[in-house]
Amino acid sequence: MGEQPIFSTRAHVFQIDPNTKKNWVPTSKHAVTVSYFFDNTRNVYRIISLDGSKAIINSTITPNMTFTKTSQKFGQWADSRANTVYGLGFSSESNLAKFAEKFAEFKEAARLAKEKSQEKMELSSTPSQESAPGDLLSPLTPESINGTDDERVTPGTPQHPEPRAEPSQNALPFSHSSTNVNKHWEAELAALKGNNAKLTAALLESTANVKQWKQQLGAYQEEAERLHKRVTELECVSGQTTVIKSQKTELNQTIEELESALKAKEEELERLKAEVESANDFQSQKDFLTQKLQDTESMNHRLEAQLTDLEQRLQSDQQEREAFRKNLRSLLELLDGKLFELTELRDALGKLIENS
């Protein structure tokens, strides 16, 4: 409830191969948000990153951790608790430098918090004089009941019955102190009961909110899965687009060949026309060539129609893919906004519980 993000950036996430301990294994297909979180209830800093609904980084910063820059845009650190090494690839050197600076800052803060908690534990382990049992039991000492050595009756002194029948004067402060202590603890108990009732009401309200958040998160996860499937389909369509482009290239080559063949036929036709003028014997051959030319032209028209249809289909597919990418970006931005709103609401509830 008291954990909140204090710094965020985007990077590609990697983990060391657990088998070889040498090669990097990418845990995210694209750049994801990597955030520093601070838990004010436990005074700990954590590095958290989510890929969809899966936590790919959950590392608690300890004073003995070290963030190392291995290149201009890549850094890494080892997490002994998770028994792995995390690596981050940034888009610029400035992002890497800012992340390393925050790592050093929160590492020092974690060290100070650890030292402070150790000091508190040492102080709490020291017994308090105010709570010493001897203070509450002091009125019941033998001197309180029988008096001091000066007040005790010696064998040679005459005994008076009145002082023996009266209660000791030290017994009155003890009864008065006991009454005050009882009143104090009754007031403390009443205050604790009131705080317990407030915390119980806040816990019930937060439980109801958590159920609602889980339902919303489930809906978001289903929508994200649907979008991932759609992206996969579009990638398949993109692969088909590559095939269509190759077919278009082949068709263009075929058209060029047909155009060159057409020009050759036209030249041949002109020559044949000249020959027909000089000899009617070639009339039948002229008719045959004319028919062939018509067939070639009709074939050319059909190929041009097919090419136009393919171009239109390719343009339509590209427009649909671009529209889907825009919708996907808007939905992802909306999902990020909702997640941040849920985080802020959780932080507000944590502060409300702490204030109460």
PyMOL commands that set and color helices and strands:
alter all, ss='L'
color gray80, all
select helices_A, chain A and resi 93-125+133-140+142-146+161-165+171-278+280-355
alter helices_A, ss='H'
color red, helices_A
select strands_A, chain A and resi 3-16+24-26+32-39+44-51+54-60+68-69+74-79+84-89
alter strands_A, ss='S'
color yellow, strands_A
deselect
rebuild
show_as cartoon
